[in-house]
Amino acid sequence: MEYGRYYSGGSGLLQMAHKLTHLSAVELARLVRTKEASPVEVVEAHLAAIQKINPAVNAFCTVAAEKALVWAREAERAVKKGAKLKALHGVPVAIKDLTATADIRTTFGSTLFRDHVPTEDAEVVRRLKVCDRLGDQQEQDRNGDSGLHHRDVSGRQKPF
């Protein structure tokens, strides 16, 4: 079996990318562990979906695409080496913009923090990293928890 069968190239690529972005984290982790999907193609599928849909729904204020791809390549190397994989190995995760992420812009849904880049991760992010998830973007605050909302930072549309 070829590693990452979900990457089909040609016209089937969009169908497979759509499928990868609609699976549960458990199913994605299973596909990565069984080498039916590679972490890189999973992340690429999610980034493509974000690029296509986000302009209309404004669900993500920060997308750390390059970092996500670096993490995905690291995860893929571990799979190929036969390393012991953790529960969420190779699975991309969106971190809500109310949660500090080291070296990734975190606005807390406010224009006051438009350029804020934390130096440390929040505890929940540290724990996700221990599980080998791939945190690649900041999801917009939808609950009004941060106050002082601005459309450029926290649009109100929901993608799904």
NUTI-475663 format. One record per residue (C-alpha): z, x, y; residue number from 1. Coordinates in steps of 0.05 Angstrom, whole numbers. Layout:
// residues N
<atom><up>Z</up><east>X</east><north>Y</north><pos>NUM</pos></atom>
...
***
This chain:
// residues 160
<atom><up>0</up><east>0</east><north>0</north><pos>1</pos></atom>
<atom><up>-17</up><east>25</east><north>69</north><pos>2</pos></atom>
<atom><up>42</up><east>33</east><north>115</north><pos>3</pos></atom>
<atom><up>44</up><east>-21</east><north>168</north><pos>4</pos></atom>
<atom><up>-4</up><east>-71</east><north>138</north><pos>5</pos></atom>
<atom><up>6</up><east>-116</east><north>198</north><pos>6</pos></atom>
<atom><up>-37</up><east>-70</east><north>239</north><pos>7</pos></atom>
<atom><up>-105</up><east>-95</east><north>219</north><pos>8</pos></atom>
<atom><up>-148</up><east>-71</east><north>278</north><pos>9</pos></atom>
<atom><up>-206</up><east>-113</east><north>302</north><pos>10</pos></atom>
<atom><up>-198</up><east>-188</east><north>315</north><pos>11</pos></atom>
<atom><up>-141</up><east>-195</east><north>265</north><pos>12</pos></atom>
<atom><up>-96</up><east>-152</east><north>309</north><pos>13</pos></atom>
<atom><up>-79</up><east>-209</east><north>356</north><pos>14</pos></atom>
<atom><up>-60</up><east>-255</east><north>299</north><pos>15</pos></atom>
<atom><up>-15</up><east>-203</east><north>267</north><pos>16</pos></atom>
<atom><up>17</up><east>-186</east><north>335</north><pos>17</pos></atom>
<atom><up>31</up><east>-260</east><north>345</north><pos>18</pos></atom>
<atom><up>63</up><east>-264</east><north>276</north><pos>19</pos></atom>
<atom><up>107</up><east>-203</east><north>289</north><pos>20</pos></atom>
<atom><up>133</up><east>-232</east><north>354</north><pos>21</pos></atom>
<atom><up>153</up><east>-297</east><north>321</north><pos>22</pos></atom>
<atom><up>194</up><east>-270</east><north>262</north><pos>23</pos></atom>
<atom><up>270</up><east>-266</east><north>259</north><pos>24</pos></atom>
<atom><up>305</up><east>-200</east><north>267</north><pos>25</pos></atom>
<atom><up>324</up><east>-203</east><north>193</north><pos>26</pos></atom>
<atom><up>252</up><east>-212</east><north>172</north><pos>27</pos></atom>
<atom><up>228</up><east>-157</east><north>219</north><pos>28</pos></atom>
<atom><up>280</up><east>-109</east><north>191</north><pos>29</pos></atom>
<atom><up>258</up><east>-127</east><north>120</north><pos>30</pos></atom>
<atom><up>185</up><east>-113</east><north>138</north><pos>31</pos></atom>
<atom><up>204</up><east>-46</east><north>168</north><pos>32</pos></atom>
<atom><up>247</up><east>-27</east><north>108</north><pos>33</pos></atom>
<atom><up>192</up><east>-45</east><north>59</north><pos>34</pos></atom>
<atom><up>140</up><east>-10</east><north>101</north><pos>35</pos></atom>
<atom><up>100</up><east>-74</east><north>109</north><pos>36</pos></atom>
<atom><up>105</up><east>-65</east><north>185</north><pos>37</pos></atom>
<atom><up>119</up><east>-2</east><north>225</north><pos>38</pos></atom>
<atom><up>170</up><east>-1</east><north>282</north><pos>39</pos></atom>
<atom><up>114</up><east>23</east><north>328</north><pos>40</pos></atom>
<atom><up>69</up><east>-36</east><north>314</north><pos>41</pos></atom>
<atom><up>128</up><east>-84</east><north>320</north><pos>42</pos></atom>
<atom><up>145</up><east>-56</east><north>389</north><pos>43</pos></atom>
<atom><up>72</up><east>-54</east><north>410</north><pos>44</pos></atom>
<atom><up>65</up><east>-128</east><north>390</north><pos>45</pos></atom>
<atom><up>126</up><east>-147</east><north>430</north><pos>46</pos></atom>
<atom><up>104</up><east>-106</east><north>491</north><pos>47</pos></atom>
<atom><up>35</up><east>-139</east><north>488</north><pos>48</pos></atom>
<atom><up>67</up><east>-208</east><north>486</north><pos>49</pos></atom>
<atom><up>112</up><east>-191</east><north>545</north><pos>50</pos></atom>
<atom><up>53</up><east>-164</east><north>585</north><pos>51</pos></atom>
<atom><up>13</up><east>-227</east><north>571</north><pos>52</pos></atom>
<atom><up>67</up><east>-280</east><north>581</north><pos>53</pos></atom>
<atom><up>116</up><east>-250</east><north>631</north><pos>54</pos></atom>
<atom><up>73</up><east>-257</east><north>694</north><pos>55</pos></atom>
<atom><up>75</up><east>-333</east><north>685</north><pos>56</pos></atom>
<atom><up>148</up><east>-340</east><north>663</north><pos>57</pos></atom>
<atom><up>183</up><east>-281</east><north>696</north><pos>58</pos></atom>
<atom><up>230</up><east>-273</east><north>636</north><pos>59</pos></atom>
<atom><up>237</up><east>-197</east><north>640</north><pos>60</pos></atom>
<atom><up>253</up><east>-160</east><north>704</north><pos>61</pos></atom>
<atom><up>252</up><east>-91</east><north>672</north><pos>62</pos></atom>
<atom><up>211</up><east>-69</east><north>612</north><pos>63</pos></atom>
<atom><up>224</up><east>2</east><north>589</north><pos>64</pos></atom>
<atom><up>160</up><east>7</east><north>549</north><pos>65</pos></atom>
<atom><up>157</up><east>83</east><north>544</north><pos>66</pos></atom>
<atom><up>229</up><east>88</east><north>520</north><pos>67</pos></atom>
<atom><up>217</up><east>32</east><north>470</north><pos>68</pos></atom>
<atom><up>157</up><east>68</east><north>442</north><pos>69</pos></atom>
<atom><up>196</up><east>134</east><north>437</north><pos>70</pos></atom>
<atom><up>252</up><east>98</east><north>399</north><pos>71</pos></atom>
<atom><up>200</up><east>63</east><north>355</north><pos>72</pos></atom>
<atom><up>168</up><east>130</east><north>337</north><pos>73</pos></atom>
<atom><up>236</up><east>158</east><north>319</north><pos>74</pos></atom>
<atom><up>251</up><east>97</east><north>276</north><pos>75</pos></atom>
<atom><up>183</up><east>104</east><north>242</north><pos>76</pos></atom>
<atom><up>196</up><east>177</east><north>226</north><pos>77</pos></atom>
<atom><up>262</up><east>158</east><north>193</north><pos>78</pos></atom>
<atom><up>227</up><east>105</east><north>151</north><pos>79</pos></atom>
<atom><up>173</up><east>153</east><north>129</north><pos>80</pos></atom>
<atom><up>226</up><east>205</east><north>110</north><pos>81</pos></atom>
<atom><up>261</up><east>155</east><north>66</north><pos>82</pos></atom>
<atom><up>325</up><east>159</east><north>107</north><pos>83</pos></atom>
<atom><up>381</up><east>109</east><north>96</north><pos>84</pos></atom>
<atom><up>365</up><east>53</east><north>146</north><pos>85</pos></atom>
<atom><up>416</up><east>10</east><north>182</north><pos>86</pos></atom>
<atom><up>414</up><east>-65</east><north>189</north><pos>87</pos></atom>
<atom><up>369</up><east>-71</east><north>250</north><pos>88</pos></atom>
<atom><up>329</up><east>-8</east><north>241</north><pos>89</pos></atom>
<atom><up>264</up><east>-13</east><north>280</north><pos>90</pos></atom>
<atom><up>277</up><east>-82</east><north>309</north><pos>91</pos></atom>
<atom><up>266</up><east>-89</east><north>384</north><pos>92</pos></atom>
<atom><up>320</up><east>-125</east><north>423</north><pos>93</pos></atom>
<atom><up>319</up><east>-154</east><north>494</north><pos>94</pos></atom>
<atom><up>383</up><east>-139</east><north>532</north><pos>95</pos></atom>
<atom><up>404</up><east>-190</east><north>583</north><pos>96</pos></atom>
<atom><up>401</up><east>-163</east><north>654</north><pos>97</pos></atom>
<atom><up>475</up><east>-176</east><north>663</north><pos>98</pos></atom>
<atom><up>489</up><east>-119</east><north>613</north><pos>99</pos></atom>
<atom><up>490</up><east>-46</east><north>635</north><pos>100</pos></atom>
<atom><up>438</up><east>-2</east><north>600</north><pos>101</pos></atom>
<atom><up>441</up><east>73</east><north>612</north><pos>102</pos></atom>
<atom><up>380</up><east>101</east><north>648</north><pos>103</pos></atom>
<atom><up>346</up><east>32</east><north>651</north><pos>104</pos></atom>
<atom><up>348</up><east>-11</east><north>714</north><pos>105</pos></atom>
<atom><up>400</up><east>-65</east><north>710</north><pos>106</pos></atom>
<atom><up>400</up><east>-114</east><north>768</north><pos>107</pos></atom>
<atom><up>453</up><east>-164</east><north>746</north><pos>108</pos></atom>
<atom><up>403</up><east>-216</east><north>771</north><pos>109</pos></atom>
<atom><up>414</up><east>-197</east><north>843</north><pos>110</pos></atom>
<atom><up>372</up><east>-164</east><north>897</north><pos>111</pos></atom>
<atom><up>436</up><east>-126</east><north>916</north><pos>112</pos></atom>
<atom><up>426</up><east>-86</east><north>852</north><pos>113</pos></atom>
<atom><up>350</up><east>-82</east><north>853</north><pos>114</pos></atom>
<atom><up>351</up><east>-6</east><north>845</north><pos>115</pos></atom>
<atom><up>414</up><east>1</east><north>803</north><pos>116</pos></atom>
<atom><up>407</up><east>47</east><north>742</north><pos>117</pos></atom>
<atom><up>473</up><east>53</east><north>703</north><pos>118</pos></atom>
<atom><up>492</up><east>120</east><north>674</north><pos>119</pos></atom>
<atom><up>527</up><east>89</east><north>614</north><pos>120</pos></atom>
<atom><up>513</up><east>32</east><north>566</north><pos>121</pos></atom>
<atom><up>557</up><east>-29</east><north>561</north><pos>122</pos></atom>
<atom><up>597</up><east>-33</east><north>496</north><pos>123</pos></atom>
<atom><up>550</up><east>-85</east><north>466</north><pos>124</pos></atom>
<atom><up>490</up><east>-39</east><north>479</north><pos>125</pos></atom>
<atom><up>527</up><east>20</east><north>447</north><pos>126</pos></atom>
<atom><up>541</up><east>-23</east><north>385</north><pos>127</pos></atom>
<atom><up>468</up><east>-45</east><north>381</north><pos>128</pos></atom>
<atom><up>447</up><east>28</east><north>383</north><pos>129</pos></atom>
<atom><up>493</up><east>42</east><north>325</north><pos>130</pos></atom>
<atom><up>455</up><east>-11</east><north>286</north><pos>131</pos></atom>
<atom><up>389</up><east>24</east><north>303</north><pos>132</pos></atom>
<atom><up>359</up><east>-31</east><north>344</north><pos>133</pos></atom>
<atom><up>306</up><east>-14</east><north>396</north><pos>134</pos></atom>
<atom><up>329</up><east>-38</east><north>464</north><pos>135</pos></atom>
<atom><up>266</up><east>-40</east><north>506</north><pos>136</pos></atom>
<atom><up>273</up><east>-89</east><north>562</north><pos>137</pos></atom>
<atom><up>321</up><east>-127</east><north>607</north><pos>138</pos></atom>
<atom><up>318</up><east>-202</east><north>601</north><pos>139</pos></atom>
<atom><up>328</up><east>-243</east><north>664</north><pos>140</pos></atom>
<atom><up>395</up><east>-277</east><north>676</north><pos>141</pos></atom>
<atom><up>384</up><east>-352</east><north>665</north><pos>142</pos></atom>
<atom><up>454</up><east>-380</east><north>674</north><pos>143</pos></atom>
<atom><up>468</up><east>-365</east><north>746</north><pos>144</pos></atom>
<atom><up>524</up><east>-318</east><north>727</north><pos>145</pos></atom>
<atom><up>506</up><east>-264</east><north>777</north><pos>146</pos></atom>
<atom><up>498</up><east>-304</east><north>842</north><pos>147</pos></atom>
<atom><up>451</up><east>-285</east><north>899</north><pos>148</pos></atom>
<atom><up>389</up><east>-297</east><north>857</north><pos>149</pos></atom>
<atom><up>320</up><east>-277</east><north>882</north><pos>150</pos></atom>
<atom><up>254</up><east>-297</east><north>850</north><pos>151</pos></atom>
<atom><up>233</up><east>-223</east><north>846</north><pos>152</pos></atom>
<atom><up>294</up><east>-207</east><north>804</north><pos>153</pos></atom>
<atom><up>313</up><east>-272</east><north>768</north><pos>154</pos></atom>
<atom><up>259</up><east>-325</east><north>764</north><pos>155</pos></atom>
<atom><up>280</up><east>-390</east><north>733</north><pos>156</pos></atom>
<atom><up>224</up><east>-404</east><north>684</north><pos>157</pos></atom>
<atom><up>241</up><east>-402</east><north>610</north><pos>158</pos></atom>
<atom><up>186</up><east>-374</east><north>565</north><pos>159</pos></atom>
<atom><up>203</up><east>-418</east><north>504</north><pos>160</pos></atom>
***
